Amino acid sequence: MEIRQETDGERKSFIARRILEGLSEWFGIPESREAYIRESRDQLFFCAYREGEPVGFLCLKETGKDTAEIVTDMLKEL
């Protein structure tokens, strides 16, 4: 497995959508899922790759001057 930082907003959205849509039991509310995907574009974002395919991500959502929320999701088949 390889972990890489992603900086391109479009790529971040693509990865977040792919992972979150694979976790429908956790992200079954479309509005909430779309908000996560949209917000991921502007966050510090790292992606886990297996054989070149994204299988998980971690992003930091700034919640204050000195605080951040960690969002992390991985596909089950790992």
C-alpha positions as CSV (number, residue, x, y, z in Angstrom):
1,M,0.0,0.0,0.0
2,E,1.2,3.5,-0.8
3,I,0.1,6.8,0.9
4,R,0.3,10.0,-1.1
5,Q,-0.9,13.6,-0.4
6,E,-3.3,14.8,-3.0
7,T,-3.4,18.5,-3.8
8,D,-5.8,18.7,-6.8
9,G,-9.4,19.5,-5.8
10,E,-10.9,17.5,-8.7
11,R,-8.8,14.4,-7.8
12,K,-9.8,14.8,-4.1
13,S,-13.5,14.9,-5.0
14,F,-13.1,11.8,-7.3
15,I,-11.4,9.8,-4.6
16,A,-13.8,10.9,-1.8
17,R,-16.8,10.0,-4.0
18,R,-15.4,6.6,-5.0
19,I,-14.7,5.7,-1.4
20,L,-17.8,7.1,0.2
21,E,-20.2,5.6,-2.3
22,G,-18.6,2.2,-1.5
23,L,-19.6,2.8,2.2
24,S,-23.3,3.3,1.7
25,E,-24.2,1.8,5.1
26,W,-22.3,4.7,6.7
27,F,-22.9,7.4,4.2
28,G,-26.4,6.5,3.0
29,I,-27.8,10.1,3.2
30,P,-27.0,11.6,-0.1
31,E,-26.9,15.2,1.1
32,S,-24.3,14.4,3.9
33,R,-22.2,12.3,1.5
34,E,-22.2,15.2,-1.1
35,A,-21.2,17.7,1.6
36,Y,-18.2,15.5,2.6
37,I,-17.2,15.2,-1.1
38,R,-17.5,18.9,-1.7
39,E,-15.6,19.9,1.4
40,S,-12.8,17.5,0.7
41,R,-11.6,19.7,-2.2
42,D,-10.3,22.3,0.2
43,Q,-8.8,20.1,2.9
44,L,-5.4,18.6,3.5
45,F,-5.9,15.2,1.9
46,F,-4.0,11.9,1.9
47,C,-5.0,8.9,-0.2
48,A,-4.1,5.2,0.4
49,Y,-3.5,3.3,-2.9
50,R,-3.3,-0.4,-3.5
51,E,-2.0,-1.4,-6.9
52,G,-2.5,2.1,-8.1
53,E,-6.2,2.2,-7.1
54,P,-7.5,4.5,-4.3
55,V,-8.8,2.4,-1.3
56,G,-9.0,5.0,1.4
57,F,-8.4,8.6,2.4
58,L,-7.7,10.9,5.3
59,C,-8.4,14.6,5.3
60,L,-8.2,17.3,7.9
61,K,-11.1,19.8,8.2
62,E,-10.1,22.9,10.0
63,T,-12.6,23.6,12.8
64,G,-10.8,26.5,14.5
65,K,-7.6,28.5,14.6
66,D,-5.8,25.7,16.4
67,T,-8.0,22.7,15.8
68,A,-8.9,20.2,13.0
69,E,-11.3,17.3,12.6
70,I,-9.9,14.1,11.1
71,V,-12.0,12.4,8.5
72,T,-10.8,9.0,7.4
73,D,-12.5,6.2,5.4
74,M,-11.3,2.9,3.9
75,L,-13.1,0.4,1.8
76,K,-14.0,-2.8,3.7
77,E,-12.2,-5.2,1.5
78,L,-8.9,-4.2,3.0
